[in-house]
Amino acid sequence: MAANGDPVDTHYPSPVDAGKAITQNRFRITTRKLPILKSGPIDEMTSKLRITPPEMIFGDNHVSIEHAATGWSIDFNAFDALDRVDKTGESMLKVAYSKEWQSSREKTHKGIKEVVKPFDWSYTTDYKGTLSPDSPPFEPSAKAIPLELLKRPDPILFFDEVMLYEDELADNGIAMLSCKIRVMPARMLLLSRFFMRLDDVVFRIRDTRIYIDFGTGEVIREYVAKEDEFENVRKKLALRQEDVPALMRDANKLTELLPVVNQTVERVALK
């Protein structure tokens, strides 16, 4: 369900494709993975978003966490993430690739009659998840996610990785948003990561982490934005005795090299 209340699924999921789920200490975690959208749903999404969607859009995929006792829930889906993309054009990367990208989009989506309007065609999003209307709100906090607890060799009860969208930026890089979740007996961690590489221009990573302590009901949401110029990152990678082209596609390695440009931490206690 999108934030505006409209369904974004292409069909009503059958029990076969309704996804995977686990309930741990009154928290229910659900993931769903289906094929990329077809032309009809893409056109519908384009109309609602008022921007041309990425090449590969997994509009039926999502990750949700629910706490029934309080009515709190948070959902990660492609529609709401893309709805956070700048639609004014003010954040658009004004480089030579932009015209090439627009041309490729006009050829790809032949059913769209309008000229592609200016918007951030890198699909950069600061999406932190969609809270349900009745959810107790997050509040600013100085308490960081306890990384040491996450490093413990606890058994993993549930793990999944869900792709939300991906675009190759007219063969000049990559932009992708995905979610990864793991549930242990006492805690869980969700990572929603936007990764973008525009060749010869910039690297960007936008991470949202949701940490839940099942014992206390505390939920911590951390958002971290990292970014650096392409050439700066290339020079750092050149010092490593590794495959540089492969490293440029590895967000896990690149996040260690990019400086933080924005960071927020919030929490909510669910009883």
N, C-alpha and C positions, 0 to 999 in steps of 0.2 A: 504494500500500500504506500503510495506516494504521500508527501506531506500535505498536498492539497486535497487529499481524500479520494483521488481517482485511482482505480486499479491500473497497474502497469504490466500485469501479466498478459501474455498472448492467449492464454487459455486457462481454464480451471484445472489445476494439477490433479492428476489421478493419484491414488495411493502409491503407485509405483514411483512417481516423480515428485512426491510431496517433500522429499528431502530426508535428512538425518536429524536426530534429536537426542538430547540427553537431559535429564533433570538431576540437579545436584543441589541439595540443601535449599529447596524452594526456588532455585533459579532454573529456568528452562532455556536451553541453548538449542537453536535450530539453524541448520544450513540447507540451502537448496541450490543445485547446479543443473541447468538445462542448456540446450544449444543456443547459439546466437540468434537474435531476432531476425525474422524475415522481413520482406519489403513493406508489407502492410503495417505491422506494428512499428517499424522504423518511421514510416511517414506520420503515423499518429503521434509518436514521441517527438518528432521534429516540430509538429504543429504546437504541441503543448510546451515544449522547451523554448521554442523560437530561436533555436540554433541547429545547425546540422550536426547530428550525432557522430561519434567516432566510427571508424571502419568496422570494428567488431564490438557490438554492444550486447551484453548479456542481461537483457532487461528483466528476465524472470528469475535471475539469481539473487540471493540475498542471505544475510546472516542476521539473526535476531537473538536478543537476550531478554527474557521476561522474568519479572518477580511478581507473581500473582497476588501475593499478600498485600502489596502496596499499590499495585496497578502500574508500577514502573516498567517501562520497556524501551529498548533502543534497537533500531533496525539500520542495517547498512545495505543500500541498494543503488543501482546505477542511475535511476531517474533523479533521485534527490541529490546525488553527488554531482551530476551534470547541471542541475539547477543552480548550483553554487558557482559555476563557471561565469566569469565576467562576460556580460552580454552587451556592454557599451562600446567595446573596442578599445577602452582606455588602457587595458593591461595587455593588449595584443602585441606579440613580438613583431616589431616592425623591421623585418629583415627580408632579404631577397627571396627566401623560401615561401613567404606568405602568399605571393601571387601564384606560385607553383601549387601550393596546397589548395587554394581556392579553385584553380582550374581542375585539379583532380577531383574535388568534391562535386563540381558541376557535372562531370562526366559520370561519376559513380551513382549519384542520385538523380537519374534522368526524370523521375516523376515529379521532382520539385521544380515548380515553375519560377519561383522567385529567385532573384539574384542572391547569392550568399551574403548575408549582412555581416558587418564587422563584429567580431567577438574574439575572445582569447582562443585561437585555434590550436593552442597547445593543450587545451582541456585541463589546465591547472585548476585544482579545486582545493578549498580549505575545509572540505566536508568532515564533520566530526560525528556523523551518525544522526539518525532521525529519532527524536524522543517522541513517545506517544503523548497526546494532549494532557492526560491525567498524571503524567510522571512527576514525582517530586523533582525539583530542579537541581542541577549542579550548582555549587557555589565555589568561588575562587579559593584555592588552597595552596599552602606552601609544602604540603606533604608529598614527597616523590613516591613513585612506584617502587616497592621494595625489591630491587633486582636480586639481592642475595637470596631471598626466598625462592625466586623463580629459577635460580641456578641449582637448587637442590635436585637430586636424582629421584624425584617423586614419580610414581607411575602415571602415565598419561591415559586417562579414561576416554578421551575424545579428542580427535584432531581432524581439521579439515582446512582446505584452502579454496577460496572461491574467487573467480575472476569476475569483475564487473564491467570493465571496458578496456579497449586497447586500440591504438592508432599508430601507424608508422610515420605520420607527419610527412606524407608525400615522399617516402623513402629517404627522409633526411634525419631519421632518429626514431624515437619511441616515446609514447605516452601511455601509461597503463595504471589502472586502479584495481587493487585486489585486496582481499581480506584473508587473514590466516588466524586460526583460533586453536587453542589447546586448553583442555580442561584437566586439572589434577584433582585429587580428593579434597584438598583444602582451599584451592584457589584456581583462578583461570586468567588467561590473558588473550585479548584480541588485538591484532595489529591490522589496521587499515592503512595501506601504503599507496600513495600516488608517486610514481617515478617517471621522470621525463628527462630525456636526453635529446637536445637539438644540436646536431653535429656542427662544430665550429662556433657554437654560440653559448650554450648554457646547460648545466645539469641542475635538476630540482628534485627534492624529495619532500613530501608532506606526509608525516606519520601521525596517526591517531591511535593511541593505545587505551584500551579499556581493561583495567585490572579489578578483579573482584575477590575479596576475602570472604569465603563462604561462612566462616565462623562468626564474623562480626557484622556482615552485611554491608561493609564499606565498599564503595565503588569509586575508583580513581580514574579520571579521564585526563590523559596527557596529550597535548598537541605540539608537535615540533616541526618547524619548517626549516629546511636546509637548502642552500643554493650557492653555486659558484660558477665562474666563467669556465667555459670549455677548456681553454688553453691552460688555465691554472691547474685544473684537474689532470689534464694530459701530462703536464710536467711532473706532477707528483707520481702518477702511475709509471712514468718512464724510469723512475728510480728503482722500481721493483723488478725483481727477476721473475716476472710472470708474463702471461699472455695479455698484453694491453687491450686489444680489441675485445677479448672475453671479459676483462674486468670492467670495461665500459658498459657492459650489459648486466653487470652484477650489482644490483642495488644494495645488497648486504655488505659488499666490500666498499662501495662508493660512499655509503653513509658515514663511514669512519673518516672520510677525507673532506666532506663538505662542512663549511661553517654554519652554525645556527643563526638564522635571521629572525626567528620568532618562536616563542615557546609560552604555553599556558598550561596550568594544572588546575583541575577542578575536582571536587569530591561530593558525594552524597551518601548518607547513611540510611540504609533500608532495614527496617525492623520487622 
